[in-house]
């Protein structure tokens, strides 16, 4: 850098190469005021609104209606009525619990193809939904696809490192079906 002969200091406004401007460091831009910060804040708000608006078709979990009456139907064994109510609900509410219960009801009615679809939906909306993974594994066992049931066992072992009821139930069903651990 050139030296200012009068003051004996380095000059930062000139470079040793004519026509090349000095590099602007962050402290140079800070002197320009709040314009950059305001623009960054507005951009962050726009991006935040865009990502929120993008998730319109998937209601948050607190938008899930009370499923107690439907669960009561399932516990009492009225799978036909539960499936009918859940089928209507699944068209309005996209939630893994709704899809899982619908799959369970259909599986109990031995409507395996339909149940498979709804378990896949439940796992799509919540890949860590342990009950849906367990029930899908039981569906695989019921349809003779032990290799697929074993994949669900492996998945549950990942999610349930210290064990969980879903893993225990699927392991038991798998062993009873003749699967080898």
N, C-alpha and C positions, 0 to 999 in steps of 0.2 A: 504494500500500500504506500502511496506517496506520503511524504512527511510534510507537514505544514511548517515551513522554515521559520516563520515568524513566531509560532507558539511552541515549536519543538514537539508537536504531537502528531499522531497519525490522523489523517483526514479520512472520514468515512464516506464523504460525498463524491469521491473520485475513485476510479479504479486504475490499475496500471495498464489496462487495455482500453483504448479509446473506443467509444460506441457501445460498450457493454455496461449495462446498469448494475449497480450493486444488488445483491440478493436481499429481498425484503424478509425480515425475521418477524416473528409474531409480535414483538414489541412495537414494530412500526405500524401494524394494522390496529393495534389497540388504541393508538392515538387518534384514529379516525372516528371514534364515537361508538354509539350503540347500534348503528345500522346493521352490522354483521350479526350481532347477537339477536336482534329483533327478527331478521330474516331467518336465522337458524331456529328460533322459537316457533315462528309461523310454520316453517317447514315441518317441524316435529308435530305440531298440532294437526296439520293436514294429513301427514302419514298416519298418525294415530287414529284419526277419524276414518281414513280409508280402510285400515285393517279392521276396525270395528264394524264398518258397514259391510265388509266382505263376508262377515260371519252371520248374516241376517237369517239364513235358512236353518241354522243350528241354534235352537234356543238354549239359554244357559240352564244348568241343572236345577236352579231354583224355579224354573218355569215348568217343572215336572208336576203334573197334577197328583193328588193323593191317590195312591194305588191300593190303599188298604182294602177296599171292597173287592177289588179284582184279586188281590192276594187271598182274601177269604174264600172266594170262589175256587181258586186253585187248591187251597188247603182242604176244602170240602170235597174235592174231586170233580167239580163241575167244569171240566176243561173246555167243553163245547161253548158254554156261555162266556167263560173267561177269554177264549180265543176270539169270539165274536166282538166282545167289548174292546179287547186289545187291538184287534184288526182295525176298528174304526179310529181308535186313539192313535195308532201308528201312522195314519194318514195326516194327522194334525200335529203330532209331537214327535220330534226326532230325538230320541234319547235311548241310550243303551239299555236302561232298565226295562223300558217298554218293549223293546225288541227282544230282549232276553226272555222276559215272561211270556211273550207271544210264542217264541221258539219252544219254550218248555211246554206250554199248553198243547201246541201242535204235535210235539214229540210224544206226549202222553196219549194223544189220539192216533198215534202211529202214522201221522201225515209227515213222513220224514223229509221229503223234498222241500216242503214249505218250511219246516222247522229249520232245516239247514240254511235256507236263505236268511231267516231272521237271526240266527246265531251269527252268521257272517256280518249282518248289519250291525248287531250289537258290538261285535269285536272291531268293526270298522270305526264306529263312533267312540269306542273306548277300548283300545288295544290291551289294556291292563285289567279288563273286567273279568275277574277270576271266576265268578259264577258262570258267565257265558262260556268261558274256556272249558270249564268242567263239564257243563251240560252238552257242549258241542262234542267233547270227547266221549261222553256217554252215548250220544247219537251215533258217533262213528262205531262204537262197540255194537250198538243195536243193529247197525247195517253191515257189520262184518268187516269194517275197515280198521283193523287193529293197528296198522302202521300209522294211520292218521291220528288215532287215539294216543299212540305213543308220542307223537309230536306235541300233542296238547299236554301230555304229562311233563315233557321236557320244558315246555313254556311255563307251566305252573311251578316247576322246581326253580325256575329263574325268579319268578315273582314271589315265591314263598320260601325264601332261604331258610327260615326257621320253622317251616311247616305251616299249614293252614288247613281248615276243614275241606276246602275244595280239592286240594291235592290228595288228602287222605281218602276221600270218597272216590275220586277217579282212579287212584291206585288200586283200591279194593275192587271196583268194578272191572278194571283191566285184568287183575289177577284172576277173578272169577270167570272171566271170558277166556282164560287160557293164555293170556299175554305174558311174555317173559320180560322181566325188568332188566 
